[in-house]
Amino acid sequence: MTLAARDKQVIWHPFTPQKNMPSPIAITHGKGTLLFDEQNNSYIDAISSWWVTLHGHAHPYIAERLHQQALRLEQVIFAGFTHEPAVALAERLLQILPSNFSKIFYSDNGSTSTEVALKMAIQYWWNQQSVAGSRLPVSRTKILAFTNAYHGDTFGAMSVSDRSVFTLAFHELLFEVVFIDVPDEHNIENIKTIITQQHENIAAFIYEPLVQGAGGIKMYDATWMNDLLQFVQSKDIICIADEVMTGFGRTGKLFASEYMACTPDIICLSKGLTGGTMALGVTACSNKIYNAYVQDDKLKTFFHGHSFTANPLACTAALASLDLLLKEECLQQIPWIAAQHQHFLQQLYTKKNIKNVRCLGTIIAFEITEGADEYLNNISNVITQQCLQEGIYLRPLGNTVYIMPPYCITAEELNKVYAVINKLVS
């Protein structure tokens, strides 16, 4: 029995309708940008396996670092203990993050990193407004978020995400959120009015800086976003940047927040954090947030944690990925990919059956005009299958086609991706 056949007997795959589900492709190994199946067919992983694989698959440097760490320490409880990989990773992250960050809190993935951020922000106000022995009502409990947002699949993360196909079954269970559109020159004053009317009840503003990922790779302008952040911060609202997807160079800078002068109070990281090797989440915060928890009152402790918090292997993978990311070779690859995308952009503008062509850093996206602009548009499956036949792996978000390749992709491989897309949309 093939691996794919065995899989169908026992596995439930994510984001996959189960009735008439096509057989999954059994991947036996990977190398660089390539994935190999049971018949040794190769596929260029043009979306970095859900945006996580920065340096390619089975990178020998990361693998060797993991091997050495596994021989020393694979796991230890992180309440009351610490270890070198966790401390070293926190030190390195704080060196490259915007200067206002001071503490690193570890979790398991992107959804949990945003859950941690939301809980930090809400309890910040609870800690501020309550006194020992007398729990006063807390006014700032609402969250401000963007329409079309996606922050993860756990309940808090779903609550601050746009009401969509991802959240439909749970709408009555999600907490109240004040949704606003991403800012532009036409709506910025109306957005400010909405915030002014409700700011005394808003604890935090969570946003995906400049690129809304799973919501359809929607991009928006840094100038108006900076204006909005200045206004939000003037109302003493905590700002949470969800950089789970945009972090570690995807937008052309190490972090998308660097495009704005205003820096957030909390930042969420995952995906590319370990180069796609291990699951790991990070929530970094400023001293403003952290100091609200440095209290004599033990009830103001942040009671949150995971069994695998700061797993030594995951932290080691992240350290190895940072070594590779900050090498001159990789730092030069990022603007090179961005430049290639800009050239390809000009070709896409001439196509009649696509729209909304856009690009930022190593991310390029557009919509197929066939069918509705939605995640359930079946054109996604059609494009994926056609690309696989050409040796390319793309997984459109409905009719939104995008490329987000590993940084190690070669000119030959990238040109092949472009050629296949040109063929599909011509």
C-alpha positions as CSV (number, residue, x, y, z in Angstrom):
1,M,0.0,0.0,0.0
2,T,1.3,3.4,-0.9
3,L,2.0,6.1,1.7
4,A,-0.8,8.2,0.3
5,A,-3.3,5.3,0.6
6,R,-2.2,4.6,4.2
7,D,-2.6,8.3,4.9
8,K,-6.2,8.4,3.7
9,Q,-7.1,5.6,6.2
10,V,-5.9,7.4,9.3
11,I,-5.2,11.1,8.7
12,W,-7.4,14.2,8.8
13,H,-5.7,17.0,6.9
14,P,-6.0,20.8,7.6
15,F,-8.1,23.2,5.5
16,T,-9.2,20.2,3.4
17,P,-12.8,19.2,2.5
18,Q,-13.0,15.5,3.4
19,K,-15.5,14.3,0.9
20,N,-13.9,13.4,-2.4
21,M,-10.6,14.5,-1.1
22,P,-7.8,13.9,-3.6
23,S,-5.0,11.7,-2.5
24,P,-2.2,13.7,-0.9
25,I,1.2,13.6,-2.5
26,A,3.6,11.6,-0.4
27,I,6.8,13.6,0.1
28,T,9.8,11.5,0.9
29,H,12.5,14.1,1.2
30,G,13.4,17.7,0.4
31,K,16.6,19.6,-0.5
32,G,16.8,23.3,-1.0
33,T,13.7,24.6,-2.7
34,L,12.8,21.1,-3.9
35,L,10.3,18.5,-2.6
36,F,10.5,14.9,-3.8
37,D,7.6,12.4,-4.0
38,E,7.6,8.6,-3.9
39,Q,8.2,8.4,-7.6
40,N,11.1,10.9,-7.2
41,N,9.3,13.7,-9.0
42,S,10.5,17.0,-7.8
43,Y,8.5,20.2,-7.1
44,I,9.8,23.7,-6.5
45,D,8.3,24.8,-3.2
46,A,7.3,28.3,-4.4
47,I,5.3,29.1,-1.2
48,S,7.9,28.0,1.3
49,S,5.6,25.3,2.7
50,W,3.0,27.7,4.2
51,W,5.6,30.5,4.4
52,V,7.9,28.9,6.9
53,T,10.9,27.6,5.0
54,L,13.3,30.5,4.7
55,H,16.5,28.6,3.8
56,G,15.1,25.5,1.9
57,H,14.4,22.0,3.1
58,A,16.7,19.8,5.1
59,H,19.4,22.4,5.5
60,P,22.5,20.7,6.7
61,Y,23.6,23.5,9.1
62,I,20.3,23.5,10.9
63,A,20.2,19.7,11.0
64,E,23.7,19.5,12.5
65,R,22.9,22.1,15.2
66,L,19.7,20.1,16.1
67,H,21.7,16.9,16.2
68,Q,24.2,18.3,18.6
69,Q,21.6,19.9,20.8
70,A,19.5,16.7,21.0
71,L,22.6,14.9,22.4
72,R,22.7,17.5,25.2
73,L,19.1,18.5,26.1
74,E,15.9,17.9,24.2
75,Q,13.3,19.3,26.6
76,V,13.0,20.8,30.1
77,I,10.1,22.5,32.0
78,F,10.5,26.3,31.5
79,A,8.9,27.3,34.8
80,G,11.9,27.5,37.2
81,F,14.5,26.3,34.7
82,T,16.2,27.9,31.8
83,H,18.8,26.8,29.2
84,E,21.3,28.3,26.8
85,P,19.3,28.1,23.5
86,A,16.4,30.0,25.0
87,V,18.5,32.7,26.6
88,A,20.7,33.1,23.5
89,L,17.7,33.3,21.1
90,A,16.0,36.0,23.3
91,E,19.3,38.0,23.3
92,R,19.6,37.8,19.5
93,L,16.0,38.6,18.8
94,L,16.1,41.7,21.0
95,Q,19.2,42.8,19.1
96,I,17.4,42.8,15.7
97,L,13.8,43.8,16.8
98,P,12.8,47.4,17.1
99,S,14.6,49.0,20.1
100,N,11.6,49.3,22.4
101,F,11.3,45.6,23.0
102,S,12.8,44.2,26.2
103,K,11.3,40.7,27.0
104,I,10.7,37.5,25.0
105,F,7.8,35.1,25.9
106,Y,7.9,31.7,24.2
107,S,5.0,29.6,22.9
108,D,4.4,27.0,20.3
109,N,3.2,28.6,17.0
110,G,1.7,31.6,15.3
111,S,-1.8,31.2,16.8
112,T,-0.4,30.9,20.3
113,S,1.9,33.9,19.9
114,T,-1.2,36.0,19.1
115,E,-3.1,34.5,22.0
116,V,-0.3,35.4,24.3
117,A,-0.2,38.9,23.0
118,L,-4.0,39.4,23.5
119,K,-3.9,38.1,27.0
120,M,-0.8,40.2,27.8
121,A,-2.7,43.3,26.6
122,I,-6.0,42.6,28.3
123,Q,-4.4,41.7,31.6
124,Y,-2.2,44.8,31.4
125,W,-5.3,46.9,31.9
126,W,-6.7,44.5,34.5
127,N,-3.4,44.8,36.5
128,Q,-3.5,48.5,36.2
129,Q,-7.1,49.0,37.2
130,S,-7.3,46.5,40.0
131,V,-5.8,46.6,43.6
132,A,-5.1,43.8,46.0
133,G,-8.3,42.7,47.8
134,S,-10.6,44.8,45.5
135,R,-11.2,43.8,41.9
136,L,-12.6,46.8,40.2
137,P,-14.4,46.6,36.8
138,V,-12.0,47.0,33.9
139,S,-13.2,49.3,31.2
140,R,-10.6,48.5,28.5
141,T,-11.5,45.0,27.3
142,K,-12.3,45.4,23.6
143,I,-9.8,44.7,20.8
144,L,-9.4,46.8,17.7
145,A,-8.6,44.9,14.5
146,F,-8.7,45.1,10.7
147,T,-11.4,43.7,8.5
148,N,-10.0,40.9,6.3
149,A,-7.5,40.0,9.2
150,Y,-6.4,36.5,10.0
151,H,-4.5,35.9,13.2
152,G,-4.8,32.1,13.7
153,D,-7.2,29.3,14.5
154,T,-7.4,29.3,18.3
155,F,-10.4,31.1,19.8
156,G,-8.8,34.4,20.7
157,A,-7.0,34.5,17.4
158,M,-10.2,33.7,15.6
159,S,-12.1,36.4,17.5
160,V,-9.7,39.1,16.3
161,S,-9.8,37.7,12.7
162,D,-12.3,38.8,10.1
163,R,-15.6,36.9,10.2
164,S,-15.1,34.5,7.2
165,V,-15.2,30.9,6.1
166,F,-12.5,30.2,8.7
167,T,-14.6,31.3,11.6
168,L,-18.2,30.8,10.4
169,A,-19.1,27.9,12.7
170,F,-18.0,29.8,15.8
171,H,-19.3,33.3,15.4
172,E,-21.6,33.3,18.4
173,L,-18.7,32.2,20.6
174,L,-16.2,34.8,19.6
175,F,-15.7,37.9,21.7
176,E,-16.6,41.4,20.6
177,V,-14.1,43.2,18.4
178,V,-14.1,46.7,16.8
179,F,-13.3,46.2,13.2
180,I,-11.9,48.9,10.9
181,D,-10.6,48.9,7.3
182,V,-6.9,49.2,6.5
183,P,-6.1,52.9,6.3
184,D,-5.8,55.0,3.1
185,E,-6.2,58.6,2.1
186,H,-9.9,58.3,1.7
187,N,-10.9,56.6,5.0
188,I,-8.3,57.6,7.6
189,E,-10.4,60.4,9.1
190,N,-13.4,58.1,9.4
191,I,-11.3,55.4,11.1
192,K,-10.0,58.0,13.6
193,T,-13.6,59.0,14.4
194,I,-14.5,55.4,15.1
195,I,-11.5,55.0,17.4
196,T,-12.2,58.3,19.2
197,Q,-15.8,57.2,19.9
198,Q,-14.6,53.9,21.5
199,H,-11.0,54.3,22.6
200,E,-11.8,54.3,26.4
201,N,-13.0,50.7,26.0
202,I,-10.3,49.5,23.7
203,A,-7.4,47.5,25.3
204,A,-5.3,46.8,22.2
205,F,-5.0,47.1,18.4
206,I,-3.8,44.0,16.6
207,Y,-2.7,44.1,13.0
208,E,-0.7,42.4,10.3
209,P,1.7,45.1,9.2
210,L,1.4,45.9,5.5
211,V,0.4,42.4,4.3
212,Q,-2.7,40.6,5.4
213,G,-1.7,37.0,4.8
214,A,-4.4,34.3,4.8
215,G,-7.0,36.9,4.1
216,G,-5.7,37.0,0.6
217,I,-2.2,38.6,0.6
218,K,-3.8,42.0,0.8
219,M,-1.2,44.8,0.9
220,Y,-1.6,48.4,2.1
221,D,0.4,51.6,2.5
222,A,3.0,52.2,5.2
223,T,2.4,56.0,5.3
224,W,-1.2,55.8,6.2
225,M,-0.5,52.9,8.6
226,N,2.1,55.0,10.4
227,D,-0.5,57.8,10.7
228,L,-3.0,55.4,12.2
229,L,-0.5,53.9,14.6
230,Q,0.4,57.4,15.8
231,F,-3.3,58.2,16.4
232,V,-3.9,54.8,18.2
233,Q,-0.9,55.3,20.5
234,S,-2.1,58.8,21.3
235,K,-5.2,57.2,22.7
236,D,-3.1,54.9,24.9
237,I,-4.1,51.8,23.1
238,I,-1.6,48.9,23.1
239,C,-0.4,48.1,19.6
240,I,0.2,44.4,18.7
241,A,2.0,43.7,15.4
242,D,1.3,40.2,14.1
243,E,4.5,39.5,12.2
244,V,4.0,35.7,12.1
245,M,4.1,35.8,8.3
246,T,5.9,39.2,7.6
247,G,8.8,38.7,9.9
248,F,12.4,37.7,9.0
249,G,12.7,39.4,5.7
250,R,9.5,38.5,3.8
251,T,8.6,42.2,3.0
252,G,12.2,43.2,2.2
253,K,13.1,44.4,5.7
254,L,13.7,42.1,8.6
255,F,10.4,43.1,10.0
256,A,7.5,44.9,8.3
257,S,7.2,47.2,11.3
258,E,10.4,48.8,10.2
259,Y,8.5,50.5,7.3
260,M,6.7,52.6,10.0
261,A,8.2,55.1,12.4
262,C,5.8,54.0,15.1
263,T,6.8,50.8,16.7
264,P,4.3,48.4,18.4
265,D,4.2,47.5,22.1
266,I,4.0,43.8,21.4
267,I,5.2,41.8,18.4
268,C,4.2,38.2,17.4
269,L,6.6,35.9,15.6
270,S,6.6,32.3,14.3
271,K,6.7,30.6,10.8
272,G,10.2,31.7,9.5
273,L,11.5,31.9,13.1
274,T,13.1,28.5,12.9
275,G,13.6,28.5,9.2
276,G,10.6,26.1,9.0
277,T,12.3,23.4,10.9
278,M,10.5,23.3,14.2
279,A,7.3,24.7,15.7
280,L,8.0,27.8,17.9
281,G,6.2,31.0,18.7
282,V,7.5,34.3,20.2
283,T,5.7,37.2,21.7
284,A,8.1,40.1,22.4
285,C,7.0,43.1,24.6
286,S,8.2,46.4,25.7
287,N,9.0,47.4,29.3
288,K,5.7,49.2,29.5
289,I,3.9,45.9,29.2
290,Y,6.3,43.8,31.2
291,N,6.4,46.2,34.2
292,A,2.6,45.9,34.7
293,Y,3.3,42.3,35.8
294,V,6.2,43.1,38.2
295,Q,3.9,43.4,41.2
296,D,3.8,42.3,44.9
297,D,0.3,41.1,44.2
298,K,0.7,37.5,42.9
299,L,-2.7,37.6,41.3
300,K,-1.1,39.9,38.7
301,T,1.2,37.1,37.5
302,F,0.8,36.2,33.8
303,F,-0.6,32.7,34.2
304,H,0.1,31.3,30.8
305,G,2.5,28.6,29.5
306,H,2.9,25.5,27.4
307,S,4.5,22.2,28.0
308,F,7.0,22.8,25.3
309,T,7.6,26.5,26.1
310,A,11.1,27.4,24.9
311,N,11.8,23.9,23.7
312,P,15.6,23.6,23.5
313,L,15.5,22.0,20.0
314,A,13.2,24.6,18.6
315,C,15.3,27.4,20.1
316,T,18.4,25.9,18.6
317,A,16.8,25.7,15.2
318,A,15.8,29.3,15.4
319,L,19.4,30.3,16.4
320,A,20.7,28.3,13.4
321,S,18.1,30.0,11.1
322,L,19.2,33.4,12.3
323,D,22.8,32.5,11.6
324,L,21.9,31.8,8.0
325,L,19.4,34.8,7.7
326,L,22.0,37.3,8.8
327,K,24.7,36.1,6.5
328,E,25.5,38.6,3.7
329,E,24.7,35.9,1.1
330,C,21.1,35.6,2.4
331,L,20.7,39.4,3.0
332,Q,21.6,39.9,-0.6
333,Q,19.2,37.2,-1.8
334,I,16.2,39.0,-0.4
335,P,16.5,42.2,-2.5
336,W,17.5,40.1,-5.5
337,I,14.2,38.1,-5.2
338,A,12.3,41.4,-4.8
339,A,13.9,42.8,-7.9
340,Q,13.0,39.6,-9.9
341,H,9.4,39.9,-8.7
342,Q,9.3,43.5,-9.9
343,H,10.4,42.5,-13.4
344,F,7.8,39.7,-13.5
345,L,5.2,42.2,-12.3
346,Q,5.6,44.1,-15.6
347,Q,4.7,40.9,-17.5
348,L,1.7,40.3,-15.3
349,Y,0.3,43.8,-16.0
350,T,-0.3,42.7,-19.6
351,K,-2.5,39.7,-18.8
352,K,-6.2,40.2,-19.2
353,N,-7.5,37.4,-17.0
354,I,-5.8,38.6,-13.8
355,K,-6.2,41.7,-11.6
356,N,-4.8,43.5,-8.5
357,V,-1.2,42.6,-9.3
358,R,0.9,43.6,-6.2
359,C,4.3,43.0,-4.7
360,L,6.3,43.7,-1.5
361,G,9.7,42.3,-0.9
362,T,9.8,38.6,-1.7
363,I,5.9,38.4,-1.9
364,I,4.1,38.8,-5.2
365,A,0.3,38.2,-5.6
366,F,-2.6,38.7,-7.9
367,E,-6.2,37.5,-8.4
368,I,-7.6,35.3,-11.2
369,T,-10.7,37.0,-12.6
370,E,-12.6,33.6,-13.0
371,G,-15.2,33.1,-10.3
372,A,-15.8,35.0,-7.0
373,D,-13.1,36.6,-5.0
374,E,-13.2,34.1,-2.1
375,Y,-11.3,31.3,-0.4
376,L,-13.7,28.6,-1.7
377,N,-13.1,29.5,-5.3
378,N,-12.2,26.1,-6.9
379,I,-9.7,27.7,-9.2
380,S,-7.3,27.2,-6.4
381,N,-7.4,23.4,-6.9
382,V,-7.2,23.7,-10.6
383,I,-4.1,25.9,-10.5
384,T,-2.4,23.7,-7.9
385,Q,-2.8,20.5,-10.0
386,Q,-1.7,22.2,-13.2
387,C,1.4,23.6,-11.5
388,L,2.3,20.2,-9.9
389,Q,2.3,18.7,-13.4
390,E,4.9,21.3,-14.3
391,G,7.0,20.6,-11.2
392,I,5.9,23.7,-9.2
393,Y,4.0,23.8,-5.9
394,L,1.6,26.7,-5.5
395,R,-1.4,26.7,-3.2
396,P,-3.6,29.8,-4.1
397,L,-5.9,31.2,-1.5
398,G,-9.1,30.8,-3.5
399,N,-8.5,32.9,-6.7
400,T,-5.5,34.7,-5.1
401,V,-2.2,33.3,-6.6
402,Y,1.0,34.2,-4.8
403,I,4.7,33.4,-4.7
404,M,6.7,33.5,-1.5
405,P,9.8,31.4,-2.2
406,P,12.6,30.2,0.1
407,Y,15.5,32.7,0.0
408,C,17.8,30.0,-1.5
409,I,15.8,29.8,-4.7
410,T,18.0,30.0,-7.8
411,A,17.5,32.2,-10.9
412,E,16.7,29.1,-12.9
413,E,14.1,27.9,-10.4
414,L,12.5,31.3,-10.1
415,N,12.3,31.7,-13.8
416,K,10.6,28.3,-14.1
417,V,8.0,29.4,-11.6
418,Y,7.4,32.6,-13.6
419,A,7.2,30.7,-16.8
420,V,4.6,28.2,-15.5
421,I,2.5,31.1,-14.1
422,N,2.7,32.9,-17.5
423,K,1.6,29.8,-19.2
424,L,-1.4,29.4,-16.9
425,V,-2.7,32.9,-17.2
426,S,-1.9,33.6,-20.9
